[in-house]
Amino acid sequence: MTTAAVFASPVDTEVFGAYQARHPSPRDGVERPFYPFQDRIGAPGSSPYPAEPGRYHLYVSYGCPWAQIVSVVRAAKDLEEVVTASYVDEERDGRGWAFRERFGPDPVNGFALLRDAYELTEPGYDGHISVPTLWDRATTRVVSNDFPVIPVDLATRFDAWGDASVDLYPEHLRGEIDAYDSRITAEVKAGGLVDGVNALDAHEAQLAESAFVHGETLTLSDIRLWVKLIRFEVGYHAAIERDGRGLPDYPNLWAYTRRLYERPEFAGTTRPEVLRAQRDRILGEKPPGAVHEAAVRRDEEWAEG
């Protein structure tokens, strides 16, 4: 059901405080995961959440890397009309992700805050409000906020309505793709510390041997790596400060990043101005140094084409 546009009031940390991610409270004495909604999309007849066109909606963000991975998968599989999506505003206060005029309203439920979706699913929910969030129109609840799993379900469950010729999670590579996902996640959580230099060198060497991470075919691993690379200065700020290298100093990674950006599924789900503002906001809290120089140089080389 389409509803009238409803928007949250502007970000106000003085009134609402800064957003803080919280672990959800235990239920029946049992500790719950940080991302507690972990249902899966299944085949018709095999799951309470079967794959169906028009049933599911994604809440995503241009700034969140995990949400952008989902957006790229959705575009690559040609699922824009099959699984709908809407974008929350990039800035948060204590209320969490919100809908504002910049990226439009919530077209499904008319929520002003993404928190409303969690509250409707679990009254009194007090945990982390995250993107991507997968919503089910049929049961009016959150199916999943389990960010590593949502892209897998999008890549594998909707071939009857999307582009079945695009196989982002081929069976013979699933073990390697899952291992690579764990590797990328660990690197991101490391926050660009000293090991970041070694990680970048390893990715650089790997892409000297093939066009994509696992050979000559685009997979989920490439989407995960690419989304990390375009946020290079934020994710690897400590590594850059250590030796001064920016993304253009890694010729294979730089060429790979620019080559994939020429594809519509990558360019169409990227808002460079959002990423640049996010980066500048984070780096603005640090004294000028190699990270700032690397960021400026990358912006200049990117603009040159």
Residue pairs with C-beta under 8 A, 6 or more apart in sequence:
1 108
2 107
2 108
3 105
3 106
3 107
3 108
3 109
3 110
4 110
5 104
5 105
5 110
6 99
6 105
6 106
6 110
6 111
6 112
7 98
7 99
7 100
7 101
7 105
7 112
8 89
8 95
8 98
8 99
8 100
8 112
8 113
10 100
11 89
11 91
11 92
11 93
11 98
12 93
13 93
13 94
15 93
16 93
16 94
16 95
17 93
17 94
18 93
18 94
19 92
19 93
19 94
19 95
19 96
20 94
21 34
21 128
21 130
22 126
22 127
22 128
23 32
23 34
23 127
23 128
24 32
24 34
24 36
24 125
24 126
24 127
24 128
25 32
25 126
25 127
26 32
32 127
34 127
34 128
35 128
35 130
35 145
35 146
35 147
36 127
36 145
37 121
37 133
37 142
37 143
37 144
37 145
37 146
38 144
38 146
38 149
39 48
39 49
39 143
39 144
40 47
40 49
40 144
40 149
40 153
41 47
41 49
41 50
41 51
41 56
41 134
41 143
41 153
41 154
41 157
41 158
42 49
42 50
42 51
42 157
43 50
43 51
43 157
44 50
44 51
44 52
48 139
49 136
49 139
49 143
51 157
51 158
51 160
52 138
53 81
53 82
53 158
53 161
54 82
54 84
54 137
55 136
55 137
55 138
56 83
56 84
56 134
56 135
56 136
56 137
56 143
57 83
57 84
57 85
57 86
57 108
57 134
57 135
57 137
58 70
58 71
58 74
58 83
58 84
58 85
58 86
58 132
58 133
58 134
58 135
58 150
59 85
59 86
59 88
59 97
59 106
59 114
59 117
59 131
59 132
59 133
59 135
60 67
60 68
60 70
60 71
60 85
60 86
60 87
60 88
60 131
60 132
61 67
61 68
61 87
61 88
61 90
61 97
61 131
62 68
62 87
62 90
62 103
62 269
62 270
62 271
62 274
62 275
63 90
63 274
63 275
63 278
64 131
64 132
65 188
65 227
65 228
65 231
66 130
66 131
66 132
66 147
66 148
67 131
67 132
67 147
68 227
68 269
68 270
69 147
69 151
69 220
69 223
69 224
69 227
70 132
70 147
70 150
70 151
70 154
71 85
71 269
72 223
72 226
72 227
72 265
72 266
72 269
73 151
73 154
73 155
73 168
73 220
73 223
74 80
74 83
74 85
74 154
75 264
75 265
75 268
75 269
76 163
76 166
76 168
76 218
76 223
76 265
77 154
77 155
77 158
77 159
77 162
77 163
77 166
77 168
78 162
78 163
78 166
79 154
79 158
79 161
79 162
82 158
82 161
82 162
83 154
83 158
84 107
84 108
86 99
86 103
86 104
86 105
86 106
86 107
86 108
87 103
87 104
88 97
88 98
88 99
88 103
88 114
88 131
89 97
89 98
89 99
89 100
89 102
89 103
90 102
90 274
90 277
90 278
92 98
95 113
95 115
96 113
96 114
96 115
96 129
97 113
97 114
97 115
97 129
97 131
98 112
98 113
98 114
99 105
99 106
99 111
99 112
99 113
99 114
106 112
108 135
108 137
109 116
109 117
109 120
109 135
109 140
111 117
114 129
114 131
114 133
115 129
117 133
117 135
117 142
118 125
118 127
118 129
118 133
118 142
119 125
120 140
120 141
121 141
121 142
128 145
130 145
130 147
131 145
132 145
132 147
132 150
133 142
133 144
133 145
134 142
134 143
134 144
134 145
134 150
134 153
135 141
135 142
135 143
136 142
136 143
144 150
144 153
148 181
148 185
151 168
151 220
151 223
152 169
152 220
155 167
155 168
155 169
155 220
156 169
166 218
167 217
168 218
168 219
168 220
168 223
169 177
169 219
169 220
170 217
170 219
173 214
173 219
176 214
176 221
177 214
177 219
177 220
177 221
180 213
180 214
180 221
180 224
180 225
181 220
181 221
181 224
184 221
184 224
184 225
184 228
187 195
187 196
187 199
187 228
187 235
188 228
188 235
190 196
190 199
191 235
191 237
191 238
192 234
192 235
192 236
192 237
192 238
192 239
192 240
193 238
193 239
194 238
194 239
194 242
196 235
196 236
196 238
196 239
197 239
197 242
197 243
199 239
200 236
200 239
200 245
200 250
200 253
203 225
203 250
203 253
204 250
204 251
204 252
204 253
205 252
206 213
207 213
207 252
207 253
207 256
208 252
210 216
212 218
212 219
212 221
212 222
213 219
213 221
213 222
213 225
214 221
222 260
226 256
226 257
226 260
226 266
228 235
229 247
229 253
229 256
229 257
230 257
230 261
230 270
230 275
231 275
231 279
232 246
232 247
232 294
232 298
233 240
233 246
233 247
233 279
233 283
233 291
233 294
233 295
233 298
234 278
234 279
234 282
234 283
237 282
237 283
237 286
237 291
239 245
240 246
240 290
240 291
240 294
241 289
241 290
241 291
243 290
244 290
244 293
244 294
245 294
246 293
246 294
246 295
246 297
246 298
247 253
247 254
247 257
247 294
247 298
248 254
248 297
248 298
248 301
254 301
258 302
260 266
261 267
261 270
276 299
279 295
280 295
283 291
283 292
283 295
